[in-house]
Amino acid sequence: MHSLLRFKFLLALLFGMGFAHATDGLLPLDAGTYVVASYTPCEEAPLAGVTSFDGASFVGPHDSDCQTTILEQHGADYRVSVRCKALGDGTPTVPKPFVEGVRIKTRTSFVLAHDDAEMEFALCPAFH
């Protein structure tokens, strides 16, 4: 009886954590700087092939104050909306969201899909 109660408690805790994660709207990626996976060494990637993930949102090298919202999720595939309120120099801009697909490969790599193009990104801890 006691083990059955413990099992039900653990099951409820796991379900609760799963739902909390889904409602948080967080992608299962480690925070850091990601570069196009084909660039080696990654720390020499051009800014055009760089994006950062702060644990909640993607931010490009010329963006600031960005919010990423998960619109849909199917397994490891997400459809997200990214909206930035300012350019990289802090100049305010009218927030114009763009929608893209994100396929999580691992906690440190993902594929970004926009229109008909796909690009794989990998975490690059050495990038500064």
N, C-alpha and C positions, 0 to 999 in steps of 0.2 A: 504494500500500500504506500509506504513512504517513498519507495523508488518511483512509483507511478506518479505521485505528486511532484517529485523532483523533475521527472521527465516532462510533465505538463508545464511546469514553471519554466524549464529551459526552452521548451518549444515556444511558449508565449514570448519569452525574452528574445529569441532569435527572430520570430516574426515581427515583433515590435521594432527591433533594430533594423530589419530589412525595410519596413515601411518608413521608418524615420529617415533612412538613407535616401529612399526614393523621393520623399517629399522635400528633402534638403536640396534636391536638384544638383547634386554633385556628381561629376564624372569620376570613375574609379582610376584616376591617374595621379602619379606623384607630382608634386609641385616642382617647377624648375623650368629651365630653358630647353626647348625642343628645336631640333634642326632637321632639315630634310635628310632622311636616313642615308642617302647616297653620298653626302658630303663627308669626306675623310681627309684630314682629321676634322672632327666636328667643330672644334673651336675656331676653325678658319672659315666657317660657313658665311656667305654673304648675308646681309640683313634681310634680303628678300626671301631667304629660306629659313627664317627664324621666327618662332612664336614662343611666348611664355605662357605658362599655366600656373596661376597662384594658388591652386587648390580649389578655386571656385569659378574662375573665368579665364578665357584666353585673352591675351593682349599682344598685339603686334608691335614691332619695333617703332612704329610711328603713331601709336594709339595711346590713349590713357583713359582712365575711368571707364573701363569696359565691364559689361555684365553679360554672362552667358546663361541662357535659359534653355533647359531641356524641353523640347516640344513633344518628342516621342522617343520611346525606347523599345527595341525588340532584341533581346539578348544583349550582345556586345555592340549592336548598332544603335546609334543615337541620331536624332535630327535636332540640331540646336540653333538658336537664334543668338547672334552676338550683336550687341549695341554699345557703341563707344560715344561718350559725351564730349570728348576733346581730342584734338590732334596731339601728336607727340610733344609739341612745344607748349601745350597747355591752352592753345587757342580754342575757344568754345566752338562747337559745330552743332548743327541740327542732328540729333541722334537718328541715324538711319540704320535699322537692323538689317543684317544679312543672314540668310539661313544656309547652313551647310550640314553635311553628313559627317559623322565621326564614328569610325569603327575602332573600338579598343582592342588592341592585339595583346598587350601586357600592361602592367602598371607603368611601364616606361616607354611605351610605343603605341602609336595610333596611326590610322589612315584618315586623312582629311579629304572629303569629296565635295566639290563645288561645281555645279553645272555638269559637264561630262568629264571633268578631269579629277584624278585621284593622285594624292601625294602622301608618301609615308614619312612620318616624323619619329625621331628617337630622342630620348632625353640626353642632353650633353652637359654633364656637370662641370666640364672644363670651360664652357663658353662664358665669356665676360663681356 
